[in-house]
Amino acid sequence: MEEHSFEEALERKREFLFARLREVGRVMIAYSGGTDSAYLSYAAHQILGTEMLAVLADSPSLSRSHLRDAVAFAESQGMPLKVVDTFEMENADYVKNDSTRCFHCKDELFRVMSEVGTPLNFAAVAYGMNVDDLGDFRPGQKAAAQHRVLAPLAEAGLTKDGIRQLARAEGLRIWDKPASACLSSRIAYGLPVTRETLDSVERGEEALFRLGFRKFRVRHHGELVRIEIARDELGRMLSLAMFEQASADLKKLGYKYVTLDLEGYRSGSMNALLPISEIGFGKPEQPVLRESAK
């Protein structure tokens, strides 16, 4: 009975989402290829067809593998897609990498989307924020609020798990895709974001992927690199042979010290270093939400 009630609630949220997209009409979606934005883009395409446009921002902070996968998914669904260049690396406030970095990234994204959308008559912009994101440190939400970007998934009351279940029900291969934050999020706050560092992080994560790991992070702390592996995969790393291979691969990238985080992979672990006063910046003053579906 409890499972049935959950399924009914999830279906009501899906119906709310689709109704909201019909109401919004012609809309651009900030699309990264991750589960949330991919499902939102899929839903918008189901409802609006060519009256939606998925916009994928390309910059040095986006890994080439994620770019290729995002494009491939959009093409497999026949969704209108536009890849645009963003220039957050030219913003000194972004490069210095303090607690507001994500704000400057999203501010640049929504600025570029506005420039792209205006001549194409796209007045509305939406992104993949969900209910779970509201309780996290997400400075990008502040940028979204300032640009009046819509958050249909959160409006519908959808959590990350709910979105994954809806995507799975639709047979979308991205339903269980690991979270894929930008490469800059791997760099410890206070260390500048450079193309060289982003390249090292990307190559380090490619090395772990080749070793067979699926859910992990390579965290850059200057001369030291910290590896986070999901707990259900951590056992594979706990052998001398794997230690030696991972260490050798990462030291080739210039790191002097390679460490394994015994707490395992967790999203946003860099935020643990931020003082409470700075974490408050990530809370949008007035999130763009309507009444959520029950």
C-alpha positions in Angstrom: 0.0 0.0 0.0 2.8 2.4 0.9 4.6 1.7 -2.4 1.4 2.2 -4.3 0.8 5.6 -2.6 4.4 6.7 -3.5 3.9 5.8 -7.1 0.6 7.7 -7.2 2.3 10.8 -5.6 5.1 10.5 -8.2 2.6 10.4 -11.0 0.9 13.5 -9.7 4.2 15.3 -9.7 4.9 14.2 -13.2 1.5 15.5 -14.3 2.1 18.8 -12.6 5.5 19.1 -14.3 4.0 18.5 -17.7 1.1 20.9 -17.1 3.6 23.5 -15.9 5.7 23.1 -19.1 2.6 23.5 -21.2 1.8 26.7 -19.3 5.3 28.1 -19.7 5.3 27.4 -23.5 8.3 28.2 -25.6 11.3 27.7 -23.3 15.1 27.2 -23.2 16.5 24.6 -20.9 20.0 24.9 -19.3 21.2 21.4 -20.2 24.3 19.7 -18.9 23.5 16.1 -19.7 23.1 15.2 -16.0 20.0 13.3 -14.9 18.0 16.4 -13.8 18.5 18.6 -16.8 18.3 15.7 -19.2 14.9 14.6 -17.8 13.6 18.2 -17.8 14.7 18.6 -21.4 13.1 15.3 -22.3 9.9 16.3 -20.6 9.9 19.7 -22.3 10.5 18.0 -25.7 7.6 15.6 -25.1 5.2 18.5 -24.3 6.6 21.3 -26.6 8.4 19.6 -29.4 10.4 22.2 -31.3 9.1 24.9 -29.1 11.9 24.0 -26.6 15.6 24.3 -26.9 18.3 22.6 -24.8 21.3 24.8 -24.4 24.6 23.1 -23.4 27.4 25.4 -22.2 30.9 24.5 -23.3 33.9 25.8 -21.4 37.2 24.4 -20.0 35.3 23.3 -16.9 33.2 20.8 -18.9 35.0 17.5 -19.5 35.1 16.3 -23.1 33.5 13.0 -22.1 30.6 14.7 -20.5 30.2 17.0 -23.5 30.1 14.0 -25.9 27.7 12.1 -23.7 25.3 15.1 -23.4 25.3 15.7 -27.1 24.7 12.0 -27.8 21.7 11.8 -25.4 20.1 14.9 -26.9 20.6 13.5 -30.4 19.2 10.1 -29.4 16.0 11.8 -28.3 15.8 14.1 -31.3 15.8 17.2 -29.0 16.7 20.6 -30.4 20.1 21.4 -29.0 22.4 24.3 -29.2 26.0 24.2 -27.8 27.2 27.6 -26.7 30.6 28.9 -25.5 30.7 30.5 -22.1 33.5 32.7 -20.8 33.6 32.4 -17.0 37.3 31.8 -17.2 37.7 35.4 -18.3 36.1 36.6 -15.0 38.6 37.2 -12.3 35.9 36.6 -9.6 35.4 33.1 -11.0 39.1 32.3 -11.4 40.0 33.2 -7.8 37.7 30.3 -6.7 36.1 31.5 -3.5 32.7 30.4 -2.2 30.9 32.5 -5.0 32.5 30.7 -7.9 29.3 28.8 -8.9 27.3 32.1 -8.8 29.6 33.6 -11.4 29.5 30.4 -13.5 25.6 30.4 -13.6 25.5 34.1 -14.0 27.6 33.8 -17.2 25.5 30.9 -18.4 22.2 32.7 -18.0 23.6 35.8 -19.6 24.7 33.9 -22.6 21.3 32.1 -22.8 19.5 35.4 -22.7 21.7 36.6 -25.7 21.0 33.4 -27.6 17.3 33.3 -26.8 16.2 36.9 -27.5 16.6 36.8 -31.3 15.0 33.3 -31.3 12.0 34.5 -29.3 12.6 32.4 -26.3 11.5 34.5 -23.3 11.5 31.8 -20.7 14.6 29.9 -19.3 14.5 26.9 -17.0 17.0 24.8 -15.2 17.2 21.4 -13.4 17.0 22.4 -9.8 15.1 19.9 -7.7 13.8 19.9 -4.2 16.9 18.3 -2.7 19.0 21.2 -4.0 17.1 23.7 -1.9 18.7 22.4 1.2 22.3 22.4 -0.2 24.9 25.1 -0.7 24.2 26.1 -4.3 25.3 29.7 -5.1 24.1 29.1 -8.6 20.5 29.3 -7.3 21.1 33.0 -6.4 22.1 33.7 -10.0 19.0 31.8 -11.3 16.8 33.9 -9.0 18.4 37.1 -10.2 17.8 36.1 -13.9 14.3 34.9 -13.1 15.1 31.4 -14.3 12.3 28.8 -13.7 12.8 25.6 -11.8 9.9 23.3 -13.0 11.3 20.1 -11.3 11.3 21.8 -7.9 7.9 23.4 -8.5 6.6 19.9 -9.1 8.0 18.8 -5.7 10.4 16.3 -7.4 13.5 15.0 -5.5 16.6 13.5 -7.1 15.3 10.0 -6.4 11.9 10.8 -7.9 13.5 12.2 -11.1 15.6 9.1 -11.5 12.5 6.9 -11.1 10.6 8.9 -13.7 13.6 8.7 -16.1 13.9 5.0 -15.6 10.2 4.5 -16.2 10.7 6.3 -19.6 13.6 4.0 -20.4 16.1 6.9 -20.4 19.7 5.7 -20.1 20.6 8.7 -17.9 18.3 7.6 -15.1 21.2 6.3 -12.9 24.0 8.5 -14.3 26.3 9.6 -11.5 26.3 13.3 -10.6 28.5 15.3 -12.9 29.4 18.7 -11.4 31.8 20.8 -13.4 35.6 20.2 -13.1 36.1 23.4 -11.2 34.2 21.9 -8.3 37.1 19.5 -7.8 39.5 22.4 -7.0 39.9 23.4 -3.3 38.5 26.9 -2.5 41.2 29.5 -2.6 43.3 27.8 -5.3 42.8 29.5 -8.7 40.9 27.8 -11.5 43.3 27.4 -14.4 43.1 25.5 -17.6 46.1 23.5 -16.5 44.5 22.4 -13.3 41.2 21.6 -15.0 43.1 19.4 -17.5 44.9 17.6 -14.7 41.6 16.9 -12.9 40.0 15.7 -16.1 42.9 13.4 -17.0 43.0 12.1 -13.4 39.3 11.1 -13.5 39.8 9.5 -16.9 42.5 7.4 -15.3 40.2 6.2 -12.5 37.5 5.5 -15.1 40.0 3.3 -17.0 40.6 1.4 -13.8 37.0 0.5 -13.7 35.5 3.0 -11.2 32.2 4.6 -11.9 31.3 7.0 -9.1 34.3 9.0 -7.8 35.9 12.4 -7.6 39.5 13.6 -8.0 39.9 16.5 -5.6 42.8 19.0 -6.3 44.6 20.4 -3.3 47.7 21.8 -5.0 50.5 19.3 -4.8 48.2 16.8 -3.2 45.3 15.1 -4.9 42.5 13.4 -2.8 40.6 10.5 -4.3 37.0 9.9 -3.3 35.5 6.5 -4.3 31.8 5.6 -3.7 31.5 3.2 -0.8 30.1 0.4 -2.9 33.2 0.5 -5.1 35.7 1.4 -2.4 36.7 -2.3 -1.8 38.2 -2.5 -5.3 40.6 0.4 -4.4 41.7 -1.3 -1.2 44.5 -3.4 -2.6 48.2 -2.7 -2.9 48.2 -3.2 -6.6 45.3 -0.7 -7.2 47.0 1.8 -4.8 50.2 1.6 -6.9 48.4 1.9 -10.2 46.2 4.9 -9.2 49.1 6.6 -7.5 51.4 6.2 -10.6 48.7 7.5 -12.9 48.1 10.6 -10.8 51.7 11.3 -10.2 52.3 11.4 -13.9 50.0 14.5 -13.9 52.4 16.3 -11.6 50.9 15.6 -8.2 53.5 14.8 -5.4 51.1 13.3 -3.0 48.1 11.0 -3.7 45.6 10.3 -0.9 42.5 8.1 -0.6 39.6 9.7 1.4 38.4 7.0 3.7 34.9 8.6 4.0 34.4 7.8 0.3 32.7 9.9 -2.4 30.2 12.5 -1.3 28.9 15.5 -3.2 30.1 18.9 -2.2 32.8 17.7 0.2 34.9 20.8 -0.5 32.1 22.9 1.1 33.1 21.4 4.5 36.0 23.9 4.5 33.8 27.0 4.1 32.8 29.1 7.1 29.1 29.3 7.9 29.0 33.0 7.0 30.0 32.1 3.4 27.6 29.2 3.0 24.7 31.6 3.5 25.6 33.1 0.1 24.3 30.0 -1.6 20.7 30.5 -0.4 18.7 32.4 -3.0 16.7 35.3 -1.5 13.6 34.5 -3.5 13.7 31.2 -5.4 11.5 31.1 -8.5 8.9 28.5 -7.3 5.2 28.1 -7.6 3.1 26.0 -5.3 4.6 22.5 -5.3 2.6 19.4 -6.2 1.5 17.3 -3.2 
